[in-house]
Amino acid sequence: MKKIIKTPDAPMPIGPYNQAVYVNNTLYVSGQIPMNPATNALITSGIKEATNQVMKNLSAILSAAGLSFDKVVKVSIFIKDMENFSEINEVYASYFSDDIAPARETVQVAKLPLDVSVEISLIAVG
């Protein structure tokens, strides 16, 4: 059965989609951007701060589904500038140890929603 996951601890969707969908023991989390859910303000102070906010948003959604980062099996990272890869990776690595790190791709894109610098989506298995 399909279950919609919503939490006020992550930004509300800016389009016709949900934060996450849980089906057949798998959680599909929509791309999260560096938006503070309490203020709806975008984090633009730097790529590390932006990435950390994205990871906090993902964590909140995982938690709302009763999961954590150790259940994540696949991550997709979209960035505006590949020059930021190492800084994004540094923040990202603080959420995953090598023994539980999921499969992942990182792709440079021309533009992201609200012109943010980074967007991350994931899939987790409960």
Contacts in CASP RR format, 6 or more apart in sequence:
PFRMAT RR
TARGET T0000
AUTHOR 0000-0000-0000
METHOD contacts of the structure
MODEL  1
MKKIIKTPDAPMPIGPYNQAVYVNNTLYVSGQIPMNPATNALITSGIKEA
TNQVMKNLSAILSAAGLSFDKVVKVSIFIKDMENFSEINEVYASYFSDDI
APARETVQVAKLPLDVSVEISLIAVG
1 23 0 8 1.000
2 21 0 8 1.000
2 22 0 8 1.000
2 23 0 8 1.000
3 21 0 8 1.000
3 22 0 8 1.000
3 23 0 8 1.000
4 18 0 8 1.000
4 20 0 8 1.000
4 21 0 8 1.000
4 22 0 8 1.000
5 18 0 8 1.000
5 19 0 8 1.000
5 20 0 8 1.000
5 21 0 8 1.000
5 22 0 8 1.000
5 27 0 8 1.000
5 29 0 8 1.000
5 61 0 8 1.000
5 64 0 8 1.000
5 65 0 8 1.000
6 18 0 8 1.000
6 19 0 8 1.000
6 64 0 8 1.000
7 19 0 8 1.000
7 60 0 8 1.000
7 61 0 8 1.000
7 63 0 8 1.000
7 64 0 8 1.000
8 37 0 8 1.000
9 37 0 8 1.000
9 57 0 8 1.000
9 60 0 8 1.000
9 63 0 8 1.000
9 64 0 8 1.000
10 19 0 8 1.000
10 32 0 8 1.000
10 37 0 8 1.000
10 57 0 8 1.000
10 58 0 8 1.000
10 60 0 8 1.000
10 61 0 8 1.000
10 64 0 8 1.000
11 32 0 8 1.000
11 33 0 8 1.000
11 35 0 8 1.000
11 36 0 8 1.000
11 37 0 8 1.000
11 40 0 8 1.000
11 57 0 8 1.000
12 19 0 8 1.000
12 37 0 8 1.000
13 19 0 8 1.000
13 30 0 8 1.000
14 113 0 8 1.000
14 114 0 8 1.000
17 30 0 8 1.000
18 30 0 8 1.000
19 29 0 8 1.000
19 30 0 8 1.000
19 61 0 8 1.000
19 64 0 8 1.000
20 27 0 8 1.000
20 28 0 8 1.000
20 29 0 8 1.000
20 30 0 8 1.000
20 61 0 8 1.000
20 64 0 8 1.000
20 65 0 8 1.000
21 27 0 8 1.000
21 28 0 8 1.000
22 28 0 8 1.000
22 65 0 8 1.000
25 125 0 8 1.000
25 126 0 8 1.000
26 123 0 8 1.000
26 124 0 8 1.000
26 125 0 8 1.000
26 126 0 8 1.000
27 62 0 8 1.000
27 65 0 8 1.000
27 67 0 8 1.000
27 71 0 8 1.000
27 123 0 8 1.000
27 124 0 8 1.000
27 125 0 8 1.000
27 126 0 8 1.000
28 123 0 8 1.000
29 58 0 8 1.000
29 61 0 8 1.000
29 62 0 8 1.000
29 121 0 8 1.000
29 122 0 8 1.000
29 123 0 8 1.000
29 124 0 8 1.000
30 121 0 8 1.000
31 76 0 8 1.000
31 119 0 8 1.000
31 120 0 8 1.000
31 121 0 8 1.000
32 54 0 8 1.000
32 57 0 8 1.000
32 58 0 8 1.000
32 61 0 8 1.000
32 119 0 8 1.000
32 120 0 8 1.000
32 121 0 8 1.000
33 42 0 8 1.000
33 54 0 8 1.000
33 57 0 8 1.000
33 112 0 8 1.000
33 113 0 8 1.000
33 114 0 8 1.000
33 116 0 8 1.000
33 118 0 8 1.000
33 119 0 8 1.000
34 42 0 8 1.000
34 43 0 8 1.000
34 44 0 8 1.000
34 49 0 8 1.000
34 50 0 8 1.000
34 51 0 8 1.000
34 53 0 8 1.000
34 54 0 8 1.000
34 116 0 8 1.000
34 117 0 8 1.000
34 118 0 8 1.000
35 41 0 8 1.000
35 42 0 8 1.000
35 43 0 8 1.000
35 53 0 8 1.000
35 57 0 8 1.000
35 114 0 8 1.000
35 116 0 8 1.000
36 42 0 8 1.000
36 43 0 8 1.000
36 53 0 8 1.000
37 57 0 8 1.000
37 60 0 8 1.000
42 114 0 8 1.000
42 116 0 8 1.000
43 49 0 8 1.000
43 50 0 8 1.000
43 53 0 8 1.000
44 50 0 8 1.000
44 117 0 8 1.000
46 117 0 8 1.000
47 84 0 8 1.000
47 87 0 8 1.000
47 88 0 8 1.000
47 117 0 8 1.000
47 118 0 8 1.000
48 87 0 8 1.000
48 88 0 8 1.000
48 90 0 8 1.000
48 91 0 8 1.000
50 116 0 8 1.000
50 117 0 8 1.000
50 118 0 8 1.000
51 87 0 8 1.000
51 88 0 8 1.000
51 91 0 8 1.000
51 92 0 8 1.000
51 118 0 8 1.000
51 120 0 8 1.000
52 91 0 8 1.000
54 118 0 8 1.000
54 119 0 8 1.000
54 120 0 8 1.000
55 91 0 8 1.000
55 92 0 8 1.000
55 95 0 8 1.000
55 120 0 8 1.000
58 69 0 8 1.000
58 120 0 8 1.000
58 122 0 8 1.000
59 68 0 8 1.000
59 69 0 8 1.000
59 95 0 8 1.000
62 68 0 8 1.000
62 69 0 8 1.000
62 71 0 8 1.000
62 72 0 8 1.000
62 124 0 8 1.000
65 124 0 8 1.000
67 124 0 8 1.000
67 126 0 8 1.000
69 95 0 8 1.000
69 96 0 8 1.000
69 100 0 8 1.000
70 100 0 8 1.000
71 124 0 8 1.000
71 125 0 8 1.000
71 126 0 8 1.000
72 96 0 8 1.000
72 100 0 8 1.000
72 102 0 8 1.000
72 122 0 8 1.000
72 123 0 8 1.000
72 124 0 8 1.000
73 102 0 8 1.000
73 103 0 8 1.000
73 123 0 8 1.000
73 124 0 8 1.000
73 125 0 8 1.000
74 102 0 8 1.000
74 103 0 8 1.000
74 104 0 8 1.000
74 122 0 8 1.000
74 123 0 8 1.000
75 92 0 8 1.000
75 102 0 8 1.000
75 103 0 8 1.000
75 104 0 8 1.000
75 105 0 8 1.000
75 120 0 8 1.000
75 121 0 8 1.000
75 122 0 8 1.000
75 123 0 8 1.000
76 104 0 8 1.000
76 105 0 8 1.000
76 107 0 8 1.000
76 120 0 8 1.000
76 121 0 8 1.000
76 122 0 8 1.000
77 88 0 8 1.000
77 92 0 8 1.000
77 104 0 8 1.000
77 105 0 8 1.000
77 106 0 8 1.000
77 107 0 8 1.000
77 118 0 8 1.000
77 119 0 8 1.000
77 120 0 8 1.000
78 106 0 8 1.000
78 107 0 8 1.000
78 108 0 8 1.000
78 109 0 8 1.000
78 112 0 8 1.000
78 118 0 8 1.000
78 119 0 8 1.000
78 120 0 8 1.000
79 85 0 8 1.000
79 88 0 8 1.000
79 106 0 8 1.000
79 107 0 8 1.000
79 108 0 8 1.000
79 109 0 8 1.000
79 117 0 8 1.000
79 118 0 8 1.000
80 108 0 8 1.000
80 109 0 8 1.000
80 110 0 8 1.000
80 111 0 8 1.000
80 112 0 8 1.000
80 116 0 8 1.000
80 117 0 8 1.000
80 118 0 8 1.000
81 108 0 8 1.000
81 117 0 8 1.000
82 106 0 8 1.000
82 108 0 8 1.000
84 117 0 8 1.000
84 118 0 8 1.000
85 106 0 8 1.000
88 106 0 8 1.000
88 118 0 8 1.000
92 120 0 8 1.000
96 102 0 8 1.000
102 122 0 8 1.000
112 118 0 8 1.000
112 119 0 8 1.000
113 119 0 8 1.000
END
